Amino acid sequence: MTVELKRQDFMADAVAGLAFELPDGGRLALAVAELRDLPPISSRKEPFAVVLQGPANPAYAQGIVPLLHPVHGRCDVFAVPIARDAQKTLYELIFN
C-alpha cells in the first residue's frame, strides 16, 4: 500500500517520533525544521516541501530513504541533503 503524505502529516502534533530507518534497523531521529507550500505544477492538490533536521552523523546521501512516520509507518521518500555542519544535517523532501 502506498501512502500519500500530506502537509498536515508534518505538522507539530503528527511528527513526534519521526525518523529515517538506518540500514542496521536503527533510527535516525528527525525534527521538522521548515514546512512550506509550493506552487501547483502537477495534479497534486497541495504541493509542499519539508526540511527535516537530523544529526550530523550518520547522514544519508541523496536518494530514496525509508522514512518512519509515527502515524503512517514506513514510507520510502526521496531526500536531498541540503546543508550539514558539525551538529546537524538538513534534508529536503518535496511532494508535488
C-alpha positions as YAML, in Angstrom:
chain: A
units: angstrom
residues:
- id: 1
  name: MET
  ca: [0.00, 0.00, 0.00]
- id: 2
  name: THR
  ca: [1.33, 3.42, -0.94]
- id: 3
  name: VAL
  ca: [0.70, 6.33, 1.41]
- id: 4
  name: GLU
  ca: [0.37, 9.84, 0.01]
- id: 5
  name: LEU
  ca: [1.86, 12.06, 2.68]
- id: 6
  name: LYS
  ca: [0.23, 15.45, 3.11]
- id: 7
  name: ARG
  ca: [1.39, 18.75, 4.57]
- id: 8
  name: GLN
  ca: [-0.52, 18.13, 7.81]
- id: 9
  name: ASP
  ca: [1.41, 14.88, 8.28]
- id: 10
  name: PHE
  ca: [4.47, 17.02, 9.11]
- id: 11
  name: MET
  ca: [2.81, 19.48, 11.50]
- id: 12
  name: ALA
  ca: [3.84, 19.52, 15.16]
- id: 13
  name: ASP
  ca: [1.21, 17.15, 16.54]
- id: 14
  name: ALA
  ca: [1.87, 14.49, 13.88]
- id: 15
  name: VAL
  ca: [5.66, 14.13, 13.93]
- id: 16
  name: ALA
  ca: [6.75, 13.01, 17.39]
- id: 17
  name: GLY
  ca: [8.98, 10.03, 16.65]
- id: 18
  name: LEU
  ca: [9.73, 10.92, 13.02]
- id: 19
  name: ALA
  ca: [12.92, 9.17, 11.84]
- id: 20
  name: PHE
  ca: [14.83, 7.68, 8.95]
- id: 21
  name: GLU
  ca: [15.42, 3.95, 9.27]
- id: 22
  name: LEU
  ca: [19.11, 3.06, 9.23]
- id: 23
  name: PRO
  ca: [20.43, 0.04, 7.29]
- id: 24
  name: ASP
  ca: [21.06, -1.81, 10.57]
- id: 25
  name: GLY
  ca: [17.44, -1.28, 11.65]
- id: 26
  name: GLY
  ca: [18.24, 1.62, 13.96]
- id: 27
  name: ARG
  ca: [16.55, 5.01, 13.82]
- id: 28
  name: LEU
  ca: [17.91, 8.42, 12.83]
- id: 29
  name: ALA
  ca: [15.73, 10.87, 14.78]
- id: 30
  name: LEU
  ca: [14.39, 13.83, 12.80]
- id: 31
  name: ALA
  ca: [12.71, 17.15, 13.55]
- id: 32
  name: VAL
  ca: [10.79, 19.37, 11.14]
- id: 33
  name: ALA
  ca: [12.91, 22.48, 10.53]
- id: 34
  name: GLU
  ca: [10.71, 24.04, 7.82]
- id: 35
  name: LEU
  ca: [7.40, 23.33, 6.13]
- id: 36
  name: ARG
  ca: [6.30, 25.41, 3.15]
- id: 37
  name: ASP
  ca: [3.73, 25.37, 0.38]
- id: 38
  name: LEU
  ca: [4.82, 25.15, -3.24]
- id: 39
  name: PRO
  ca: [3.03, 26.49, -6.30]
- id: 40
  name: PRO
  ca: [0.97, 23.79, -8.02]
- id: 41
  name: ILE
  ca: [2.78, 22.33, -11.05]
- id: 42
  name: SER
  ca: [1.12, 18.94, -11.31]
- id: 43
  name: SER
  ca: [-2.08, 17.15, -10.45]
- id: 44
  name: ARG
  ca: [-1.22, 17.17, -6.73]
- id: 45
  name: LYS
  ca: [-3.68, 19.45, -4.98]
- id: 46
  name: GLU
  ca: [-1.37, 20.80, -2.30]
- id: 47
  name: PRO
  ca: [2.33, 20.53, -3.21]
- id: 48
  name: PHE
  ca: [4.73, 21.26, -0.36]
- id: 49
  name: ALA
  ca: [8.32, 20.94, 0.80]
- id: 50
  name: VAL
  ca: [9.57, 19.89, 4.19]
- id: 51
  name: VAL
  ca: [13.07, 20.32, 5.59]
- id: 52
  name: LEU
  ca: [13.99, 17.72, 8.20]
- id: 53
  name: GLN
  ca: [16.85, 18.13, 10.66]
- id: 54
  name: GLY
  ca: [18.85, 15.12, 11.77]
- id: 55
  name: PRO
  ca: [22.20, 14.65, 13.46]
- id: 56
  name: ALA
  ca: [25.44, 15.29, 11.58]
- id: 57
  name: ASN
  ca: [26.34, 11.59, 11.75]
- id: 58
  name: PRO
  ca: [25.29, 9.24, 10.45]
- id: 59
  name: ALA
  ca: [23.97, 11.02, 7.37]
- id: 60
  name: TYR
  ca: [22.19, 9.80, 4.27]
- id: 61
  name: ALA
  ca: [23.27, 10.73, 0.74]
- id: 62
  name: GLN
  ca: [20.71, 11.94, -1.80]
- id: 63
  name: GLY
  ca: [18.28, 9.22, -2.75]
- id: 64
  name: ILE
  ca: [15.33, 7.16, -1.64]
- id: 65
  name: VAL
  ca: [15.34, 6.59, 2.11]
- id: 66
  name: PRO
  ca: [12.92, 4.85, 4.48]
- id: 67
  name: LEU
  ca: [11.02, 7.45, 6.49]
- id: 68
  name: LEU
  ca: [9.41, 6.15, 9.68]
- id: 69
  name: HIS
  ca: [6.28, 8.23, 10.26]
- id: 70
  name: PRO
  ca: [4.53, 7.88, 13.64]
- id: 71
  name: VAL
  ca: [1.07, 7.68, 12.01]
- id: 72
  name: HIS
  ca: [1.70, 6.16, 8.57]
- id: 73
  name: GLY
  ca: [4.60, 3.83, 9.39]
- id: 74
  name: ARG
  ca: [7.38, 3.24, 6.87]
- id: 75
  name: CYS
  ca: [7.25, 5.36, 3.70]
- id: 76
  name: ASP
  ca: [10.04, 5.46, 1.12]
- id: 77
  name: VAL
  ca: [10.79, 9.09, 0.19]
- id: 78
  name: PHE
  ca: [13.35, 10.91, -1.94]
- id: 79
  name: ALA
  ca: [15.54, 13.03, 0.36]
- id: 80
  name: VAL
  ca: [18.20, 15.56, -0.60]
- id: 81
  name: PRO
  ca: [20.78, 16.68, 1.99]
- id: 82
  name: ILE
  ca: [20.87, 20.48, 1.61]
- id: 83
  name: ALA
  ca: [23.13, 21.54, 4.50]
- id: 84
  name: ARG
  ca: [25.46, 19.94, 7.01]
- id: 85
  name: ASP
  ca: [27.64, 21.18, 9.84]
- id: 86
  name: ALA
  ca: [29.22, 19.65, 12.94]
- id: 87
  name: GLN
  ca: [25.87, 19.41, 14.75]
- id: 88
  name: LYS
  ca: [23.25, 18.61, 12.11]
- id: 89
  name: THR
  ca: [22.26, 17.58, 8.60]
- id: 90
  name: LEU
  ca: [19.26, 19.13, 6.84]
- id: 91
  name: TYR
  ca: [17.28, 17.09, 4.30]
- id: 92
  name: GLU
  ca: [14.68, 18.48, 1.89]
- id: 93
  name: LEU
  ca: [11.72, 16.39, 0.76]
- id: 94
  name: ILE
  ca: [9.43, 17.73, -1.97]
- id: 95
  name: PHE
  ca: [5.92, 16.43, -2.51]
- id: 96
  name: ASN
  ca: [4.49, 17.66, -5.81]
...
